[in-house]
Amino acid sequence: MTKVTMTVNGKSVSAETEGRTLLVQYLRDGLGLTGTHVGCDTSQCGACSVHVNGEVVKACTVFAQDLAGADVRTIEGMANADGSLSTLQQAFQDCHGLQCGFCTPGMVMSSAALLAKNATPSEAEIRHHLEGNICRCTGYHNIVKAVLQASGQEAGAIAAE
Protein backbone atom coordinates (compact mmCIF):
# COMPACT_ATOMS: atom_id res chain seq x y z
CA MET A 1 0.00 0.00 0.00
CA THR A 2 1.16 3.47 -0.89
CA LYS A 3 -0.15 6.79 0.39
CA VAL A 4 -1.17 8.92 -2.59
CA THR A 5 -1.72 12.65 -2.13
CA MET A 6 -3.27 14.94 -4.72
CA THR A 7 -5.51 17.97 -4.87
CA VAL A 8 -9.13 17.03 -5.50
CA ASN A 9 -11.70 19.77 -5.96
CA GLY A 10 -9.32 22.32 -4.48
CA LYS A 11 -8.41 20.35 -1.34
CA SER A 12 -5.30 18.32 -0.61
CA VAL A 13 -6.34 14.72 0.02
CA SER A 14 -4.55 11.47 0.75
CA ALA A 15 -5.55 7.82 0.71
CA GLU A 16 -3.75 4.49 0.91
CA THR A 17 -3.81 2.61 -2.38
CA GLU A 18 -2.36 -0.43 -4.05
CA GLY A 19 -0.29 0.14 -7.17
CA ARG A 20 -3.10 -1.21 -9.33
CA THR A 21 -5.74 1.19 -7.93
CA LEU A 22 -7.37 3.16 -10.71
CA LEU A 23 -8.18 6.83 -10.24
CA VAL A 24 -11.91 6.06 -10.33
CA GLN A 25 -11.47 3.58 -7.45
CA TYR A 26 -9.32 6.07 -5.51
CA LEU A 27 -12.00 8.74 -5.86
CA ARG A 28 -14.98 6.50 -5.09
CA ASP A 29 -13.58 4.05 -2.55
CA GLY A 30 -10.69 5.98 -1.06
CA LEU A 31 -12.26 9.43 -0.89
CA GLY A 32 -16.00 8.68 -0.98
CA LEU A 33 -16.57 10.85 -4.07
CA THR A 34 -19.16 8.67 -5.77
CA GLY A 35 -20.28 11.16 -8.43
CA THR A 36 -17.66 9.77 -10.79
CA HIS A 37 -19.38 6.69 -12.17
CA VAL A 38 -17.94 3.33 -13.19
CA GLY A 39 -19.66 2.38 -16.42
CA CYS A 40 -17.75 0.04 -18.66
CA ASP A 41 -14.23 -0.35 -17.20
CA THR A 42 -12.89 -0.19 -20.75
CA SER A 43 -12.80 3.60 -21.36
CA GLN A 44 -15.64 3.36 -23.87
CA CYS A 45 -18.49 5.16 -22.08
CA GLY A 46 -17.00 8.29 -20.47
CA ALA A 47 -19.09 8.02 -17.28
CA CYS A 48 -15.88 8.27 -15.25
CA SER A 49 -14.60 11.45 -16.92
CA VAL A 50 -12.82 13.92 -14.62
CA HIS A 51 -10.36 16.75 -15.12
CA VAL A 52 -6.69 16.11 -14.35
CA ASN A 53 -4.52 19.21 -14.49
CA GLY A 54 -7.22 20.84 -16.63
CA GLU A 55 -7.60 18.03 -19.18
CA VAL A 56 -10.45 15.52 -19.48
CA VAL A 57 -9.33 12.05 -18.42
CA LYS A 58 -11.30 8.85 -18.14
CA ALA A 59 -10.58 7.88 -14.55
CA CYS A 60 -10.77 4.16 -15.35
CA THR A 61 -7.66 4.46 -17.54
CA VAL A 62 -5.04 5.82 -15.12
CA PHE A 63 -3.51 4.61 -11.88
CA ALA A 64 -3.99 6.83 -8.86
CA GLN A 65 -0.33 6.57 -7.85
CA ASP A 66 0.69 8.01 -11.23
CA LEU A 67 -1.26 11.16 -10.39
CA ALA A 68 0.41 11.93 -7.06
CA GLY A 69 0.55 15.72 -6.82
CA ALA A 70 -1.97 16.23 -9.62
CA ASP A 71 -4.92 18.63 -9.56
CA VAL A 72 -8.13 16.63 -10.05
CA ARG A 73 -11.63 18.00 -10.43
CA THR A 74 -14.68 15.77 -10.18
CA ILE A 75 -18.38 16.43 -10.66
CA GLU A 76 -18.56 17.23 -6.93
CA GLY A 77 -16.24 20.18 -7.61
CA MET A 78 -18.38 21.66 -10.39
CA ALA A 79 -20.93 23.45 -8.22
CA ASN A 80 -20.58 27.11 -7.30
CA ALA A 81 -18.87 27.98 -4.00
CA ASP A 82 -22.28 28.46 -2.33
CA GLY A 83 -23.33 24.94 -3.38
CA SER A 84 -25.68 26.08 -6.13
CA LEU A 85 -25.48 24.50 -9.57
CA SER A 86 -22.92 25.89 -11.99
CA THR A 87 -24.18 27.48 -15.20
CA LEU A 88 -23.49 24.25 -17.07
CA GLN A 89 -25.18 22.04 -14.49
CA GLN A 90 -28.20 24.36 -14.46
CA ALA A 91 -28.36 24.21 -18.25
CA PHE A 92 -28.42 20.41 -18.12
CA GLN A 93 -31.36 20.66 -15.74
CA ASP A 94 -33.17 23.40 -17.70
CA CYS A 95 -32.78 21.66 -21.05
CA HIS A 96 -33.58 18.19 -19.72
CA GLY A 97 -30.09 17.04 -20.72
CA LEU A 98 -30.35 14.04 -18.44
CA GLN A 99 -32.74 11.20 -17.92
CA CYS A 100 -31.43 8.34 -15.81
CA GLY A 101 -28.45 10.52 -14.85
CA PHE A 102 -25.80 7.82 -15.04
CA CYS A 103 -23.81 9.48 -17.84
CA THR A 104 -24.46 13.02 -16.62
CA PRO A 105 -21.30 13.51 -14.50
CA GLY A 106 -19.09 12.49 -17.42
CA MET A 107 -21.11 14.58 -19.87
CA VAL A 108 -20.83 17.64 -17.62
CA MET A 109 -17.10 17.16 -17.12
CA SER A 110 -16.46 16.72 -20.86
CA SER A 111 -18.69 19.67 -21.73
CA ALA A 112 -16.96 21.88 -19.17
CA ALA A 113 -13.59 21.04 -20.71
CA LEU A 114 -14.92 21.94 -24.15
CA LEU A 115 -16.31 25.27 -22.92
CA ALA A 116 -13.00 26.07 -21.20
CA LYS A 117 -11.25 25.78 -24.57
CA ASN A 118 -14.03 27.10 -26.80
CA ALA A 119 -16.54 29.42 -25.12
CA THR A 120 -18.99 29.31 -28.04
CA PRO A 121 -18.76 25.92 -29.77
CA SER A 122 -21.02 25.05 -32.68
CA GLU A 123 -23.48 22.19 -32.51
CA ALA A 124 -21.11 20.08 -34.64
CA GLU A 125 -18.16 20.87 -32.33
CA ILE A 126 -20.19 19.87 -29.28
CA ARG A 127 -21.28 16.60 -30.85
CA HIS A 128 -17.71 15.82 -31.94
CA HIS A 129 -16.32 16.61 -28.48
CA LEU A 130 -18.85 14.35 -26.76
CA GLU A 131 -18.15 11.34 -28.99
CA GLY A 132 -16.25 9.65 -26.14
CA ASN A 133 -19.30 9.79 -23.86
CA ILE A 134 -22.18 7.36 -24.25
CA CYS A 135 -25.75 8.12 -23.22
CA ARG A 136 -28.35 5.43 -23.64
CA CYS A 137 -31.34 7.57 -22.67
CA THR A 138 -31.35 11.07 -24.13
CA GLY A 139 -30.34 10.76 -27.78
CA TYR A 140 -27.87 13.62 -27.05
CA HIS A 141 -30.26 16.26 -28.44
CA ASN A 142 -30.95 17.95 -25.10
CA ILE A 143 -27.35 17.55 -23.97
CA VAL A 144 -26.25 19.59 -26.97
CA LYS A 145 -28.96 22.15 -26.18
CA ALA A 146 -27.66 22.38 -22.62
CA VAL A 147 -24.09 23.05 -23.74
CA LEU A 148 -25.31 25.69 -26.19
CA GLN A 149 -27.36 27.34 -23.42
CA ALA A 150 -24.43 27.26 -21.00
CA SER A 151 -22.28 28.95 -23.63
CA GLY A 152 -24.82 31.75 -23.96
CA GLN A 153 -25.96 30.66 -27.40
CA GLU A 154 -29.52 30.11 -28.52
CA ALA A 155 -30.23 26.41 -28.74
CA GLY A 156 -32.77 27.09 -31.49
CA ALA A 157 -33.57 24.36 -33.94
CA ILE A 158 -31.03 21.63 -33.44
CA ALA A 159 -30.98 18.97 -36.12
CA ALA A 160 -32.56 15.71 -35.00
CA GLU A 161 -30.26 12.74 -34.50
Contacts in CASP RR format, 6 or more apart in sequence:
PFRMAT RR
TARGET T0000
AUTHOR 0000-0000-0000
METHOD contacts of the structure
MODEL  1
MTKVTMTVNGKSVSAETEGRTLLVQYLRDGLGLTGTHVGCDTSQCGACSV
HVNGEVVKACTVFAQDLAGADVRTIEGMANADGSLSTLQQAFQDCHGLQC
GFCTPGMVMSSAALLAKNATPSEAEIRHHLEGNICRCTGYHNIVKAVLQA
SGQEAGAIAAE
1 16 0 8 1.000
1 17 0 8 1.000
1 18 0 8 1.000
2 16 0 8 1.000
2 17 0 8 1.000
2 18 0 8 1.000
2 19 0 8 1.000
2 65 0 8 1.000
3 14 0 8 1.000
3 15 0 8 1.000
3 16 0 8 1.000
3 17 0 8 1.000
4 14 0 8 1.000
4 15 0 8 1.000
4 16 0 8 1.000
4 17 0 8 1.000
4 21 0 8 1.000
4 26 0 8 1.000
4 64 0 8 1.000
4 65 0 8 1.000
4 67 0 8 1.000
4 68 0 8 1.000
5 12 0 8 1.000
5 13 0 8 1.000
5 14 0 8 1.000
5 68 0 8 1.000
5 69 0 8 1.000
6 12 0 8 1.000
6 13 0 8 1.000
6 64 0 8 1.000
6 67 0 8 1.000
6 68 0 8 1.000
6 69 0 8 1.000
6 70 0 8 1.000
6 71 0 8 1.000
6 72 0 8 1.000
7 13 0 8 1.000
7 69 0 8 1.000
7 70 0 8 1.000
7 71 0 8 1.000
7 72 0 8 1.000
8 27 0 8 1.000
8 31 0 8 1.000
8 33 0 8 1.000
8 72 0 8 1.000
8 73 0 8 1.000
8 74 0 8 1.000
9 33 0 8 1.000
9 72 0 8 1.000
9 73 0 8 1.000
9 74 0 8 1.000
9 76 0 8 1.000
9 77 0 8 1.000
10 71 0 8 1.000
10 73 0 8 1.000
10 77 0 8 1.000
13 31 0 8 1.000
15 26 0 8 1.000
15 30 0 8 1.000
15 31 0 8 1.000
15 64 0 8 1.000
17 25 0 8 1.000
17 26 0 8 1.000
17 30 0 8 1.000
17 64 0 8 1.000
17 65 0 8 1.000
19 63 0 8 1.000
19 64 0 8 1.000
19 65 0 8 1.000
20 63 0 8 1.000
21 63 0 8 1.000
21 64 0 8 1.000
21 65 0 8 1.000
22 59 0 8 1.000
22 60 0 8 1.000
22 61 0 8 1.000
22 62 0 8 1.000
22 63 0 8 1.000
22 64 0 8 1.000
23 50 0 8 1.000
23 52 0 8 1.000
23 57 0 8 1.000
23 59 0 8 1.000
23 60 0 8 1.000
23 62 0 8 1.000
23 63 0 8 1.000
23 64 0 8 1.000
23 67 0 8 1.000
23 72 0 8 1.000
24 36 0 8 1.000
24 38 0 8 1.000
24 48 0 8 1.000
24 59 0 8 1.000
24 60 0 8 1.000
25 64 0 8 1.000
26 64 0 8 1.000
27 33 0 8 1.000
27 36 0 8 1.000
27 50 0 8 1.000
27 59 0 8 1.000
27 72 0 8 1.000
27 74 0 8 1.000
28 34 0 8 1.000
28 35 0 8 1.000
28 36 0 8 1.000
28 38 0 8 1.000
33 74 0 8 1.000
33 76 0 8 1.000
35 74 0 8 1.000
35 75 0 8 1.000
35 76 0 8 1.000
35 105 0 8 1.000
36 47 0 8 1.000
36 48 0 8 1.000
36 49 0 8 1.000
36 50 0 8 1.000
36 59 0 8 1.000
36 74 0 8 1.000
36 75 0 8 1.000
36 105 0 8 1.000
36 106 0 8 1.000
37 47 0 8 1.000
37 48 0 8 1.000
37 102 0 8 1.000
37 103 0 8 1.000
37 105 0 8 1.000
37 106 0 8 1.000
38 47 0 8 1.000
38 48 0 8 1.000
38 60 0 8 1.000
39 45 0 8 1.000
39 46 0 8 1.000
39 47 0 8 1.000
39 48 0 8 1.000
39 60 0 8 1.000
39 102 0 8 1.000
40 46 0 8 1.000
40 47 0 8 1.000
40 60 0 8 1.000
41 60 0 8 1.000
42 60 0 8 1.000
43 58 0 8 1.000
43 60 0 8 1.000
43 61 0 8 1.000
44 132 0 8 1.000
44 134 0 8 1.000
45 103 0 8 1.000
45 132 0 8 1.000
45 133 0 8 1.000
45 134 0 8 1.000
46 58 0 8 1.000
46 103 0 8 1.000
46 106 0 8 1.000
46 110 0 8 1.000
46 132 0 8 1.000
46 133 0 8 1.000
46 134 0 8 1.000
47 102 0 8 1.000
47 103 0 8 1.000
47 105 0 8 1.000
47 106 0 8 1.000
47 133 0 8 1.000
47 134 0 8 1.000
48 58 0 8 1.000
48 59 0 8 1.000
48 60 0 8 1.000
48 106 0 8 1.000
49 56 0 8 1.000
49 57 0 8 1.000
49 58 0 8 1.000
49 59 0 8 1.000
49 105 0 8 1.000
49 106 0 8 1.000
49 109 0 8 1.000
49 110 0 8 1.000
49 133 0 8 1.000
50 56 0 8 1.000
50 57 0 8 1.000
50 59 0 8 1.000
50 72 0 8 1.000
50 73 0 8 1.000
50 74 0 8 1.000
50 75 0 8 1.000
50 109 0 8 1.000
51 57 0 8 1.000
51 72 0 8 1.000
51 73 0 8 1.000
51 109 0 8 1.000
51 112 0 8 1.000
51 113 0 8 1.000
52 62 0 8 1.000
52 67 0 8 1.000
52 70 0 8 1.000
52 71 0 8 1.000
52 72 0 8 1.000
53 70 0 8 1.000
53 71 0 8 1.000
54 71 0 8 1.000
54 73 0 8 1.000
54 113 0 8 1.000
54 116 0 8 1.000
55 113 0 8 1.000
56 109 0 8 1.000
56 110 0 8 1.000
56 113 0 8 1.000
73 109 0 8 1.000
74 105 0 8 1.000
74 109 0 8 1.000
75 104 0 8 1.000
75 105 0 8 1.000
75 106 0 8 1.000
75 108 0 8 1.000
75 109 0 8 1.000
78 86 0 8 1.000
78 88 0 8 1.000
78 89 0 8 1.000
78 108 0 8 1.000
78 109 0 8 1.000
78 112 0 8 1.000
79 85 0 8 1.000
79 86 0 8 1.000
79 89 0 8 1.000
80 86 0 8 1.000
85 93 0 8 1.000
86 112 0 8 1.000
87 150 0 8 1.000
88 108 0 8 1.000
88 111 0 8 1.000
88 112 0 8 1.000
88 115 0 8 1.000
88 146 0 8 1.000
88 147 0 8 1.000
88 150 0 8 1.000
89 108 0 8 1.000
90 150 0 8 1.000
91 146 0 8 1.000
91 147 0 8 1.000
91 149 0 8 1.000
91 150 0 8 1.000
92 98 0 8 1.000
92 104 0 8 1.000
92 107 0 8 1.000
92 108 0 8 1.000
92 143 0 8 1.000
92 146 0 8 1.000
94 146 0 8 1.000
94 149 0 8 1.000
95 142 0 8 1.000
95 143 0 8 1.000
95 145 0 8 1.000
95 146 0 8 1.000
95 149 0 8 1.000
95 155 0 8 1.000
96 138 0 8 1.000
96 142 0 8 1.000
97 104 0 8 1.000
97 107 0 8 1.000
97 138 0 8 1.000
97 142 0 8 1.000
97 143 0 8 1.000
97 145 0 8 1.000
97 146 0 8 1.000
98 104 0 8 1.000
98 107 0 8 1.000
98 137 0 8 1.000
98 138 0 8 1.000
98 143 0 8 1.000
99 137 0 8 1.000
99 138 0 8 1.000
100 136 0 8 1.000
100 137 0 8 1.000
101 137 0 8 1.000
103 133 0 8 1.000
103 134 0 8 1.000
103 135 0 8 1.000
103 136 0 8 1.000
103 137 0 8 1.000
106 133 0 8 1.000
107 130 0 8 1.000
107 133 0 8 1.000
107 135 0 8 1.000
107 143 0 8 1.000
110 129 0 8 1.000
110 130 0 8 1.000
110 132 0 8 1.000
110 133 0 8 1.000
111 126 0 8 1.000
111 129 0 8 1.000
111 130 0 8 1.000
111 143 0 8 1.000
111 146 0 8 1.000
111 147 0 8 1.000
111 150 0 8 1.000
113 129 0 8 1.000
114 121 0 8 1.000
114 125 0 8 1.000
114 126 0 8 1.000
114 129 0 8 1.000
114 130 0 8 1.000
114 147 0 8 1.000
115 121 0 8 1.000
115 147 0 8 1.000
115 150 0 8 1.000
115 151 0 8 1.000
118 125 0 8 1.000
119 151 0 8 1.000
120 151 0 8 1.000
120 152 0 8 1.000
120 153 0 8 1.000
121 129 0 8 1.000
121 147 0 8 1.000
121 151 0 8 1.000
123 144 0 8 1.000
123 148 0 8 1.000
123 158 0 8 1.000
123 159 0 8 1.000
126 144 0 8 1.000
126 147 0 8 1.000
126 148 0 8 1.000
127 140 0 8 1.000
127 144 0 8 1.000
130 140 0 8 1.000
130 143 0 8 1.000
130 144 0 8 1.000
135 143 0 8 1.000
139 161 0 8 1.000
140 161 0 8 1.000
141 158 0 8 1.000
141 160 0 8 1.000
141 161 0 8 1.000
144 155 0 8 1.000
144 158 0 8 1.000
145 155 0 8 1.000
145 156 0 8 1.000
145 158 0 8 1.000
148 154 0 8 1.000
148 155 0 8 1.000
148 156 0 8 1.000
148 158 0 8 1.000
149 155 0 8 1.000
END
